[in-house]
Amino acid sequence: MGRGDSWRRFRLAELEQNLAALLPWNSEFEVPDVIGFADFLHDRRNIAQSMFDAQRGHAWDRALRFPYPNGSKLRDLVVLSPLDLAIIRAGAGRIARRVEQRLSDRAFGYRTLPDGAAWKFREFGPPGWKRFTNAAIALLLRGNLNAMCSTDITRYYGSIDLDRLETRLHDLGCDMHAIAVIMSGLRKWASVDGVSGIPIGPEACGVLGNAFLLTVDRMLISLGVEHVRWMDDYKCMAPDEAACRAIVEPLDEVLSAEGLTRSLEKTNIYDNRRDAIAALRDGRLASLGYWLNANTVRTVAELHDAWDNDIVGQPDPPGHRFRYILKSLKNRKDDYAAADLADDLKLANIDPRLSGDYLAAVGTAPIADAMLARLDDDASDRTDAIDLHYLRALRRRKGEWGDEEGALFRSIAEDDTRRPPIRCWAVQAEARSSRWRQSVTMERAEAETDPLVRRAMVVTLAKVRPGRRRTQFLRHMAERHPELRCTGRWLEAA
């Protein structure tokens, strides 16, 4: 191998460490793996070596689109295989080195730091968002800035033109091998799986999304616009309302040149500092935070009152309040919201993952019955996410489910009209029932055609003590389905 060829290839350490980084990411992903990629983590050295050897001809797996509630709308999250996630993550790490050099301190979301041979986000979730909003408030507190234009981009990730993205990355001087690898995956998923732009979900796409907006950042800075940005969420400050509105036209022009469109419904002009700061800082949650920190007799009453009035009592409760209040109840193991969530699909769908986690933590027998009734009802795109997270919650129940519940879980697991991630979690839930049998699971795994569901069935064998029959089955399945080799090694080591 020539020297030039060597530096263009991903190093073995990069691939191995990016495989390891998938576990913490998947623990927060809205469509999680049934074992958090524990088998790939266990076998990461062998997998990284095989990935390194096959870089010239990596065959991208399918991209599964999974509808997930986003307010009143649905957005398509994209579920990729662990190998694809590791490869685009390694490529994004190389691209991030150049992108970080060009990003100004006005860009807050999805900023990266080196982490050994891999990388990580500087800050994520509520702490990062709080720093972003505090920076916006700090701008407003300057003497001459009294108004704010808040806006974002319509379907940002899905609107990114791949040819433009590739050109942008080359213009930035990013690693050519990383660009080629990532773009081949993006184009395959676009042409074969119908994924527009860049996928929503994988960490690597945060790096790509930041890179694509560098021209918009430069335009705003060149116009002297004071602003901060969290991915495509812009907060632009100006002395007055007229100056704020004057920002919109040049912003539209530069977005249009990039094939993007400003969201009209999410564009708001605040003509005074007080209203702008109120839009950035939720005073109700600040008050509730005081009571939670105080932890007095009144704390429980304040928390329950917030749930009743700010969530249940509102036709469209804001997602950030829902998450704050429900997480607070979950942390205190307070079941006050359980009945409301179990009875109201719209409410639970504000954040299906958090709803499922909360009910798993505090749910009672009547709550479990309501969850089972939901699973036994008609399915649709809008119920898929909550069905998945109810199955996750029921799978974690202490004790064993009976034959009736096991039959329901199996009916979902065997329904090939349901999305594979849902079927996977139904397989896991069934394994916690008296209906589960090792021999039947082996037969079903042999006949299963979907690789995700097949792996989920094989994973349930972890509850069986090692023996000759299990060992023979694992080796047989690994011969027929090479992607199960690391799963088999994980089970044999368990």
C-alpha positions in Angstrom: 0.0 0.0 0.0 1.4 3.4 -1.0 2.0 6.2 1.4 -0.6 8.4 -0.3 -3.2 5.6 -0.2 -2.5 5.1 3.5 -3.3 8.6 4.8 -6.6 8.7 2.9 -7.9 5.6 4.7 -9.6 5.5 8.0 -7.3 4.2 10.7 -8.3 1.1 12.6 -8.4 3.1 15.9 -10.8 5.6 14.4 -13.2 2.8 13.4 -12.9 1.0 16.7 -13.5 4.1 18.8 -16.4 5.3 16.7 -18.0 1.9 17.1 -17.7 2.3 20.9 -19.2 5.7 20.7 -22.5 4.3 19.3 -23.5 2.9 22.7 -24.0 6.3 24.5 -25.6 7.8 21.4 -28.1 4.9 21.1 -29.1 5.2 24.7 -30.6 8.6 23.8 -31.8 7.8 20.3 -35.6 7.9 19.8 -35.5 4.4 18.1 -33.0 2.5 20.2 -31.5 -0.9 19.6 -32.8 -3.8 21.8 -29.4 -4.2 23.5 -27.8 -0.9 22.7 -25.4 -2.5 20.2 -23.7 -4.4 23.1 -22.7 -7.2 20.7 -21.0 -4.8 18.3 -19.3 -3.1 21.3 -18.1 -6.5 22.6 -16.7 -7.5 19.2 -15.5 -4.1 18.1 -11.9 -5.0 17.5 -12.8 -7.8 15.0 -15.4 -5.6 13.4 -13.2 -2.6 13.1 -10.5 -4.8 11.5 -12.9 -6.2 8.9 -14.3 -2.7 8.2 -10.8 -1.4 7.7 -9.9 -4.2 5.3 -13.1 -3.6 3.3 -13.1 0.2 3.0 -12.7 0.3 -0.7 -15.9 -1.6 -1.3 -18.2 -0.9 1.7 -21.7 -2.0 0.9 -24.1 0.3 2.6 -27.1 -1.3 4.3 -30.6 -0.1 4.0 -31.8 3.0 5.7 -35.1 2.5 7.6 -37.4 5.5 7.9 -39.3 5.6 11.1 -42.1 8.2 11.6 -41.7 10.0 14.9 -44.0 12.7 16.4 -42.7 16.2 16.2 -45.4 18.4 17.6 -48.5 18.0 15.5 -46.4 16.7 12.6 -44.4 13.6 11.9 -40.8 13.6 10.9 -38.9 10.6 9.4 -36.1 9.5 11.7 -33.6 7.3 9.9 -32.4 4.0 11.5 -29.0 2.9 10.1 -27.0 -0.3 10.7 -24.2 -0.1 13.4 -21.5 -0.5 10.7 -22.9 2.3 8.6 -23.2 4.5 11.7 -19.6 3.9 12.6 -18.3 4.6 9.1 -20.2 7.9 8.7 -19.3 8.9 12.2 -15.6 8.3 11.5 -15.9 10.4 8.3 -17.8 13.1 10.1 -14.9 13.3 12.7 -12.5 14.2 10.0 -14.8 16.7 8.4 -15.5 18.3 11.8 -11.8 19.2 12.2 -12.2 21.7 9.3 -15.7 22.8 10.1 -14.8 23.7 13.6 -12.1 26.0 12.3 -14.7 28.0 10.3 -17.5 28.1 12.8 -17.9 31.3 14.7 -18.7 31.5 18.4 -22.3 32.4 17.3 -23.0 28.7 16.4 -23.9 26.7 19.5 -25.5 23.4 18.4 -23.6 20.3 17.6 -20.1 21.7 18.2 -17.4 19.0 18.4 -14.3 18.1 20.4 -11.6 15.5 19.7 -12.1 12.4 21.9 -9.1 10.1 21.4 -9.2 8.8 17.8 -12.9 9.7 17.7 -14.9 12.8 18.6 -17.8 13.9 20.8 -20.2 16.9 21.0 -19.1 19.6 23.4 -22.5 19.8 25.0 -25.9 18.3 24.2 -29.5 18.5 25.3 -30.8 21.0 27.9 -27.4 22.3 29.1 -26.3 23.2 25.6 -29.7 24.8 24.8 -29.6 26.8 28.0 -26.2 28.2 27.0 -27.6 29.1 23.6 -30.6 30.9 25.0 -28.5 32.7 27.6 -26.2 33.9 24.8 -29.3 35.3 23.0 -30.5 37.0 26.1 -27.0 38.5 26.7 -27.2 40.1 23.2 -30.6 41.6 24.0 -29.3 43.1 27.2 -26.8 45.2 25.2 -27.8 48.9 25.2 -28.9 49.2 21.5 -30.5 45.9 20.8 -34.2 45.9 21.7 -35.8 43.5 19.1 -35.4 40.0 17.9 -36.3 37.9 14.8 -36.6 34.2 15.6 -36.7 31.9 12.7 -35.6 28.5 11.3 -35.5 26.6 8.0 -38.3 24.5 6.6 -37.3 20.8 6.7 -33.7 21.7 6.9 -32.0 18.3 6.8 -34.3 17.0 4.1 -33.8 20.1 1.9 -30.0 19.9 1.7 -28.9 19.3 -1.9 -26.2 16.6 -1.9 -24.2 18.1 -4.8 -24.1 21.4 -3.0 -23.1 19.7 0.3 -20.3 17.9 -1.5 -19.0 21.1 -3.1 -19.2 22.9 0.3 -17.1 20.2 2.0 -14.5 20.3 -0.8 -14.4 24.1 -0.5 -13.7 23.8 3.2 -10.7 21.6 2.4 -12.2 18.6 4.2 -10.6 15.1 4.0 -11.3 13.9 0.5 -11.6 10.2 1.5 -14.1 11.1 4.2 -16.2 13.2 1.8 -16.2 10.4 -0.8 -17.3 7.8 1.8 -20.0 9.8 3.3 -21.4 11.1 0.0 -21.6 7.5 -1.3 -23.8 6.5 1.6 -26.0 9.6 1.4 -26.6 9.1 -2.3 -27.3 5.4 -1.9 -29.9 6.1 0.8 -31.4 8.9 -1.4 -31.7 6.7 -4.5 -32.7 3.4 -2.9 -34.4 4.3 0.3 -35.9 7.7 -0.5 -34.1 9.6 2.2 -34.0 13.2 1.1 -30.9 15.3 2.0 -29.2 14.1 5.1 -30.8 11.6 7.5 -32.4 12.8 10.8 -30.9 10.9 13.8 -27.3 9.9 13.2 -24.8 12.1 15.1 -22.7 12.6 12.0 -25.4 14.6 10.4 -25.1 17.4 13.0 -21.5 18.0 11.6 -22.8 18.0 8.0 -25.7 20.3 8.9 -23.3 22.8 10.5 -21.0 22.8 7.5 -23.8 23.5 5.1 -24.9 26.7 7.0 -21.4 28.4 7.1 -22.3 30.6 4.1 -25.5 31.8 5.9 -23.5 32.6 9.0 -20.9 34.5 7.0 -23.6 36.5 5.2 -25.2 37.6 8.5 -21.9 38.5 10.0 -21.0 40.5 6.9 -24.2 42.5 7.3 -23.3 43.3 10.9 -26.3 41.2 12.2 -25.9 40.2 15.8 -27.2 36.6 16.0 -26.8 33.2 17.5 -27.7 29.8 15.9 -28.5 26.3 17.1 -28.3 24.3 13.9 -31.0 25.9 11.7 -32.7 27.9 14.6 -31.6 31.5 14.3 -32.1 34.4 16.8 -31.2 37.7 15.2 -31.1 40.9 17.2 -31.6 44.5 16.1 -32.3 48.0 17.6 -36.0 47.9 16.6 -38.7 46.1 14.8 -38.0 47.7 11.4 -34.3 46.7 11.6 -35.4 43.2 12.5 -37.7 42.9 9.5 -34.9 44.3 7.3 -32.9 41.1 8.1 -35.5 38.8 6.6 -35.0 39.7 2.9 -31.2 39.1 2.7 -31.7 36.0 4.8 -34.3 34.7 2.3 -31.9 35.4 -0.6 -29.0 33.5 0.8 -31.2 30.6 1.9 -32.7 30.5 -1.6 -29.2 30.4 -3.2 -28.6 27.3 -1.1 -31.9 25.6 -2.0 -33.4 26.3 1.4 -36.5 28.1 2.6 -37.2 30.1 5.7 -40.1 28.7 7.8 -42.9 31.3 7.7 -44.9 29.7 10.5 -41.8 29.7 12.8 -40.7 33.3 12.0 -41.6 35.7 14.9 -40.6 39.3 15.3 -40.5 40.6 18.9 -40.5 44.4 18.9 -39.3 44.8 22.5 -36.7 43.3 24.7 -39.1 42.1 27.4 -41.2 40.0 25.0 -38.1 38.6 23.3 -36.5 37.5 26.6 -39.8 36.0 27.7 -39.8 33.9 24.5 -36.3 32.7 25.2 -36.7 32.1 29.0 -39.6 30.2 30.4 -40.6 32.0 33.6 -43.0 29.2 34.6 -40.2 26.6 34.6 -37.8 29.0 36.4 -40.4 29.2 39.2 -40.9 25.4 39.2 -37.1 24.9 39.3 -37.0 27.1 42.5 -39.5 24.8 44.2 -37.7 21.6 43.0 -34.4 22.9 44.4 -36.1 24.0 47.7 -37.6 20.5 48.1 -40.1 21.6 50.7 -43.6 20.3 51.5 -45.0 22.6 48.8 -42.8 21.2 46.1 -45.0 18.2 45.3 -48.1 20.5 45.1 -46.3 22.9 42.7 -45.2 20.0 40.5 -48.7 18.5 40.3 -50.2 21.9 39.7 -47.8 22.4 36.8 -48.8 19.1 35.2 -52.5 19.8 35.6 -52.4 23.4 34.4 -49.5 23.6 32.0 -49.8 20.2 30.4 -53.2 18.5 30.8 -55.0 21.8 30.9 -53.5 23.0 27.6 -54.7 22.0 24.0 -51.1 22.0 22.7 -48.7 22.0 25.7 -45.1 23.0 24.7 -42.7 20.1 24.4 -40.0 21.7 26.6 -42.5 22.1 29.5 -43.8 18.5 29.1 -40.3 17.1 29.2 -39.2 19.2 32.2 -42.2 18.4 34.3 -42.4 14.7 33.4 -38.7 14.2 34.0 -39.1 15.8 37.4 -41.9 13.5 38.2 -39.9 10.5 37.0 -36.9 11.5 39.1 -39.0 11.6 42.2 -40.8 8.3 41.3 -44.1 10.2 41.4 -46.9 8.4 39.5 -49.1 11.5 39.4 -49.1 11.7 35.6 -49.3 8.0 34.8 -53.0 7.7 34.3 -53.2 10.8 32.1 -50.4 9.5 29.9 -51.8 6.0 29.6 -55.3 7.3 28.7 -54.3 10.1 26.2 -52.3 9.1 23.1 -51.8 12.7 22.0 -50.3 13.6 25.4 -48.0 10.6 25.4 -46.9 11.3 21.8 -45.4 14.7 22.8 -42.3 12.6 23.7 -43.0 8.9 23.2 -39.6 7.8 24.6 -39.9 9.8 27.8 -43.5 8.7 28.2 -42.5 5.1 28.0 -39.6 5.5 30.3 -41.8 7.3 32.9 -44.5 4.6 32.8 -41.9 1.9 33.1 -40.5 3.6 36.2 -43.8 4.3 38.0 -46.5 2.4 36.3 -49.0 0.1 38.1 -51.1 -2.8 37.0 -54.0 -0.6 35.7 -51.4 1.4 33.7 -49.9 -1.7 32.2 -53.4 -2.8 31.2 -53.9 0.5 29.4 -50.6 0.1 27.6 -51.5 -3.4 26.5 -54.9 -2.1 25.3 -53.1 0.5 23.1 -50.9 -2.2 21.6 -53.9 -4.3 20.9 -55.6 -1.4 19.0 -55.1 -0.4 15.4 -51.6 0.8 14.4 -50.7 3.8 12.3 -47.7 6.0 11.5 -48.8 8.2 14.4 -48.9 5.3 16.9 -45.7 3.5 15.9 -43.4 5.4 18.2 -45.6 5.0 21.3 -46.1 1.3 20.5 -42.3 0.8 20.4 -41.8 2.6 23.7 -44.7 0.9 25.4 -43.2 -2.4 24.3 -39.8 -1.2 25.8 -41.6 -0.3 29.0 -43.5 -3.6 29.3 -40.3 -5.6 28.5 -38.7 -4.1 31.6 -41.6 -5.1 34.0 -40.5 -7.2 36.9 -41.8 -10.7 36.8 -43.1 -12.7 33.9 -46.0 -11.9 31.6 -48.7 -14.6 31.1 -49.8 -16.4 28.0 -52.3 -13.8 27.0 -49.9 -10.9 27.0 -47.2 -13.1 25.4 -49.6 -13.9 22.5 -50.2 -10.2 21.9 -46.4 -9.5 21.9 -45.9 -12.4 19.5 -48.7 -11.2 17.1 -46.8 -7.9 16.8 -43.5 -9.6 16.4 -44.8 -11.8 13.6 -46.7 -9.1 11.8 -44.4 -8.2 8.8 -46.5 -5.2 8.0 -45.2 -3.5 11.2 -41.8 -1.7 11.1 -38.8 -3.8 12.1 -37.8 -1.8 15.2 -41.3 -2.3 16.6 -41.2 -6.1 15.9 -37.8 -6.2 17.6 -39.1 -4.8 20.8 -42.2 -7.1 20.6 -39.8 -10.1 20.4 -38.0 -8.8 23.5 -41.3 -8.3 25.4 -42.5 -11.8 24.4 -39.3 -13.2 25.9 -40.4 -12.0 29.3 -43.6 -14.0 29.0 -44.5 -17.6 29.9 -45.2 -18.2 26.2 -41.5 -17.9 25.2 -39.8 -21.2 24.2 -36.1 -21.6 23.2 -36.9 -24.1 20.5 -39.7 -22.0 19.0 -37.5 -19.0 18.9 -34.8 -20.9 17.1 -37.3 -22.0 14.5 -38.7 -18.5 14.0 -35.2 -17.1 13.7 -34.4 -19.6 11.0 -37.5 -18.6 9.0 -37.3 -14.8 9.6 -36.3 -12.7 6.6 -35.7 -9.3 8.2 -32.1 -9.1 9.6 -33.1 -6.8 12.5 -35.9 -9.0 13.7 -33.8 -12.1 13.3 -31.0 -10.6 15.4 -33.6 -9.6 18.1 -34.8 -13.2 18.2 -31.2 -14.5 18.5 -30.5 -12.0 21.3 -33.3 -13.4 23.4 -31.2 -16.6 23.8 -29.2 -14.6 26.4 -31.7 -15.8 28.9 -30.8 -19.4 28.2 -27.8 -21.0 29.9 -25.0 -21.9 27.5 -25.3 -25.4 26.2 -24.5 -27.5 23.2 -27.8 -26.9 21.5 -27.5 -23.1 21.8 -23.8 -23.1 20.7 -24.6 -25.2 17.6 -27.5 -23.0 16.7 -25.4 -19.8 17.1 -22.7 -21.2 14.9 -25.2 -22.4 12.3 -26.9 -19.0 12.2 -23.5 -17.2 11.9 -22.6 -19.4 8.9 -25.9 -18.5 7.2 -26.0 -14.9 8.2 -22.5 -13.4 8.7 -23.9 -10.3 10.4 -24.8 -12.5 13.4 -21.2 -13.5 14.0 -20.6 -10.8 16.6 -24.0 -11.4 18.2 -23.1 -15.1 18.6 -19.7 -14.3 20.1 -21.4 -11.8 22.5 -23.8 -14.5 23.6 -21.1 -17.2 24.0 -19.1 -14.8 26.2 -22.1 -13.7 28.3 
